[in-house]
Amino acid sequence: MIPIQIRPDQVMDELTTFQNKLTQGLQNLADAGDIPSGVTPKEAVYKEDKLTLYRFQAPASVVQHPVPVLIVYALVNRPYMTDLQDDRSTVKGLLEAGMDVYLIDWGYPDRADRFLTMDDYLNGYLDRCVDEICRRHNLDKINILGICQGGTFSLCYSAMHPEKVQNLITMVTPVDFQTPDNILSHWVKHVDIDTLVDTMGNVPGELLNWTFLNLKPYQLMGQKYLDMVEVLQDKDKLDNFLRMEKWIFDSPDQVGETYRQFIKDFYQKNKLMNGGLQIGEYEVSLANVTMPVLNIFAEQDHLVPPDASKALAGKVGTKDYTELSFPGGHIGIYVSGKAQKTVPPAIGKWVKERG
């Protein structure tokens, strides 16, 4: 066995180097300032309760498609992940691809919102946003891009109101909530959601955030901080890191009644696949999704496994169904350099081909 030799002078050199890096890094951290929530200029065009509907400013040199696209994001996270920074922005990519882009910011629910239901969100808020965009553009229908849980909402909305949706794009969207590799589904399958909501009312965002982080605890709660000293040395890398950290921990509380229905009907009973999903006066059937559909999934997605998204192919009522596979993860599909070069242009091309 070869003995480990540790020279005192080497130890001192490493400690000195580490101390110098830490000192410089802490100064960079102190100088970081506020981290913006989105970077692309936008205008609030409609507000209702906590909700704000934004329209993004398109580049003057780009000819816009006449039918706008509405981004419907999840309730569980903030939508500025789609516009994180100038060179990592799905929104900017869509604008450059000729899309006229709107986005719903659901805001931060409080106790006054506890009894809002999925019917209120989809047949109320979302439907009125669609109507507002149609009114502004003198159209009968628009394009919808649903992301993650927002994609599930968009599928439900499109099944209930197919006459208002020209093209539907879903991105990292769960459809089959009980695939064998869905860790989150296994965790929540036997949770007593009724007791949780009856006790807490709205479900704290911190609780959900803790759940998501524990899906990959070493990578998401340990590994990324091991190299923190190196990240602190580079101001650009530090800014990128802080933007991501801000988004990760910026988790809105979840409206109690909507959360109750979403977990019970989707995760525990898998009604989007099995049938029997009731939202307000509508029985939701994916067979009523008759408009063209582009379904985008991430091959290394730990939150929405590819099979959970690809299950959509056998359920929708349209013959114009397209899949796009991205070689990355749930977050990388928004922010990686490869995603910026491939995903928004592919969406723009697909929409334009359908007039």
Secondary structure, DSSP 8 states (H G I E B T S, - for coil): -------HHHHHHHHHHHHHHHHHHHHHHHT-----S--S-EEEEEEETTEEEEEE---TTS---SS-EEEE--SSS-GGGGEEETTEEHHHHHHHTT--EEEEE-----GGGTT--HHIIIIIIIHHHHHHHHHHHT-S-EEEEEETHHHHHHHHHHHH-GGGEEEEEEES--S-TT-TT-HHHHHHTT--HHHHHHHHSSB-HHHHHHHHHTTSHHIIIIIHHHTHHHHHH-HHHHHHHHHHHHHHT----B-HHHHHHIIIIIIIT-HHHHS-EEETTEEE-GGG--S-EEEEEETT-SSS-HHHHHGGGGT-S-S-EEEEEESS-TTHHHHSHHHHHHHHHHHHHHHHHT-
